[in-house]
C-alpha cells in the first residue's frame, strides 16, 4: 500500500507542476511611462497556481489522516 501511495503522490505533484507551467500567460510588453488610468503595477498577479497547490496538499494530508485512522481501526 505504501508504494501505491508514493506513486499517487508523485503523479499528483507532476500534474500540478505541468498545470502550473502550462497555465501561465506570457507577460505584457513593457509600458512607457504613466497612463493616468490609476492601474497599480503588478495588480494583475495570478493567485490560482499557489492556491491550487495548497488545496491539493491539504486534500492529500486529509486523505492520509483518514487512511491512517481506518488502518488503526482495523488493527484494533
N, C-alpha and C positions, 0 to 999 in steps of 0.2 A: 504494500500500500504506500510505502514511503516513496518508491520510485515513481508511482503514478502521480503523487502529489508534487514531486520535483518536476516531472515532465509538464504538468499543467501550469505550474508556477513559471517555468522558463518560457513556455508558449505565451502566456499572458504578457510577460514583460516584452517579448519580441513583438507581439502585436501592438502593444501600447507604444513602443518606440517607432514602429513603422507608421502608425496612425499620426503620431505627433509630428513626424518629419513630413509626411505627405500633406497634412492639412495646413501648413504654413504658407500664406500668400507671399508673393515677392514684395520687397519693401518699395514704398513710393519713391519717385525721383526727388532729389533734394530740392527744397524750396529756396527761393531767392528773396530774402527779406520778409518783413511782416505783411500780412494780407489785410489786417484790420478786421477780420471776422471774429476774433475772440477765441479761436481754437487754441487750446493748450498743446504744445508739442509733446508727443508721447501719449496723448489722451486716448488713442485707439489701441492700446496694448491688449492683446488677447489673454484671457484667463482660462480658456477652455482646456488647454492641454494639461496644465498643472492640476486643475480641478479634477479632470478625468483620472489622472494618476492617483490622486489622494482617495477618490471614491473607490477605485479598483483595489488599492491596497487595503482600505478599510473593509471592503467586502471579503477579500481574501483572509484577513485576520479574523473576521467574524465566522467565516466558514471553517477555519482551523479550530476555533474555540468550540463550535458546535460538534465538529468531528471528534475532538478530544473528549468532550463531555459524553458523547454517545459511546465512545470506546471505553471510557472509565465505567459507565453504567453497565455495560455488558460484562465487564470483568468481575463485578461485584456479585 
